[in-house]
């Protein structure tokens, strides 16, 4: 499996949510964060490999994360999905 170079993404978050964000981010200014991100569809997975279980815990960014796996789902490579839904 070969990982692509991470891209940089900026997110504008409410201060209350900012407190619950886990490590791996750098505060830029006024509640905006810069974080490295890799789309799961951009990972060079071994041919015909599959993912038995994908667990997503992304504090309110579930839809964005699921969108990064469209190809994996279309190819039926993900067998089980577990995620925690955060509505905010």
SULNOR-V663064 format. One record per residue. N is the residue number from 1. SS is DSSP state (~ for helix, > for strand, _ for the rest). Layout:
n->N ss->SS
n->N ss->SS
This chain:
n->1 ss->_
n->2 ss->>
n->3 ss->_
n->4 ss->_
n->5 ss->_
n->6 ss->_
n->7 ss->>
n->8 ss->>
n->9 ss->>
n->10 ss->>
n->11 ss->>
n->12 ss->>
n->13 ss->_
n->14 ss->_
n->15 ss->~
n->16 ss->~
n->17 ss->~
n->18 ss->~
n->19 ss->_
n->20 ss->_
n->21 ss->_
n->22 ss->_
n->23 ss->_
n->24 ss->_
n->25 ss->>
n->26 ss->>
n->27 ss->>
n->28 ss->>
n->29 ss->>
n->30 ss->_
n->31 ss->_
n->32 ss->>
n->33 ss->>
n->34 ss->>
n->35 ss->>
n->36 ss->>
n->37 ss->>
n->38 ss->_
n->39 ss->_
n->40 ss->~
n->41 ss->~
n->42 ss->~
n->43 ss->_
n->44 ss->>
n->45 ss->_
n->46 ss->_
n->47 ss->_
n->48 ss->_
n->49 ss->_
n->50 ss->_
n->51 ss->>
n->52 ss->>
n->53 ss->>
n->54 ss->>
n->55 ss->>
n->56 ss->>
n->57 ss->_
n->58 ss->_
n->59 ss->_
n->60 ss->_
n->61 ss->_
n->62 ss->~
n->63 ss->~
n->64 ss->~
n->65 ss->~
n->66 ss->~
n->67 ss->~
n->68 ss->_
n->69 ss->_
n->70 ss->~
n->71 ss->~
n->72 ss->~
n->73 ss->~
n->74 ss->~
n->75 ss->_
n->76 ss->_
n->77 ss->_
n->78 ss->>
n->79 ss->>
n->80 ss->>
n->81 ss->>
n->82 ss->>
n->83 ss->>
n->84 ss->_
n->85 ss->_
n->86 ss->_
n->87 ss->_
n->88 ss->_
